[in-house]
Amino acid sequence: MEKYQTEIIDTIKLLIYKENPELLEKVDFDDDNIFLEPLLFAYFNSKKENLFTAEMLTEIMQGYFSEKDTLQFKESFDKEGVAYIPNLGYFNDRNEKVDEILTIDAFEIVKNCHPVLEKYFVEYYKGHILNPKPLHNPVWQDHYRELEKAILIIKEHLPNFYAEFVLSNKKIYLHDNPKIINFTSIETLGMLYLYVIGSSNIIYFIEELIHQGSHNFLCYVTHNRKEFFKIDADNMVMRNLTGQEWDYRTVYGSFHGLFTVTQRVECFDILLSKNVFSGQTKHELLGRLTDQFSRFRTGLELLDLNEVFTDKGIQYYKSQDEKCMRILQKYKWLANEFDLSHRDLDFRYDDFCLTNSYNDFLEKDKKGIYNFN
């Protein structure tokens, strides 16, 4: 992964050099963190649409300048009139700082959505865009403390995953629109975008940090597609290979699906085996684990592996598939234990409780039925 991260850093440096070489003289050229800034990825990926002028690049990078300089603001203001300058803070149109950078352990909680990120917010349902420009508002103030608890639980109990998570993820944005399905984008590599509803979200945050964080990690691992795929996996649609008309995903998207399900199953298994949770949090975790059964083997297993994957790709696919199957076998009886008929796209704990009595769960849990030590 470090090899590919270096390749990406070098690409960003080259793009900056081509556009404004003087900027490279104003920053620490050897500080990799600067060139892994998700807003830089978003800026350069916006070039084909001419959404911003070259001034935006300076506005993004000025927070990393080695020497203090007069701040420039023109295109960085959000709909509330606040400009987010990475590594520096939040400013109004009078160049006054109105808020500080917020970090939790190795991650930054982004308080306001920067303009270069706006185009990635879409209400999307089963392959169809329902709203290309939905409203969303930051909700970090109400939820960052609970998010911190989730991050620290992962750090303590899932150290191997956490190491991968830190390497590939930088920033988290929390918003209030549940119709914007949680996502990451290779075009803003290192960013996680999560909607938040309700007030008890520890398990939800743990799942989504594992889920979305694993997308970013796999983007690094599979940076060179030709190492894994013989076909154009980013553009080949699954239904054209499997005949499953419902399957609108690309082959690469499906590959991500297998990886992120396997990551969740593996992490959930560790948390349950260590008996980290009890009561409602354990009830929810078991529900979310059971939800993975319907997300596993949804199409990749139907492919001609030798047609789609290289030898390395086949090996990677099989390692993930076999690991996930092995762990799910341990919990296979849960598939008949819990009723997930309520679930549409996302698992929602409140809906889960409508068909899976929490009190019944407590009674069974007292008898050790859900003991996986």
Secondary structure, DSSP 8 states (H G I E B T S, - for coil): -HHHHHHHHHHHHHHHHHH-THHHHSS-TT-HHHHT-HHHHHHHHTGGGT-S-THHHHHHHGGG-SS------SS-B-TTS-EEETTTEEE-TTS-EEE--EEETTEEEE-S--GGGGGG--EEETTEEEESS----B-HHHHHHHHHHHHHHHHHH-HHHHHHHHHH--EEEEES-TTS--B--GGGTTEEEEE--SS--HHHHHHHHHHHHHHHHHHHHTSSGGGTBSS-TTT-BTHHHH--TT---BHHHHHHHHHHHHHHHHHHHHHHHTT---HHHHHHHHHHHHHGGGGSSSSGGGS-HHHHB-HHHHHHHHHHHHHHHHHHHHTTTHHHHS--TT-SSS--HHHHHHHS-HHHHHHHHHTTTT---
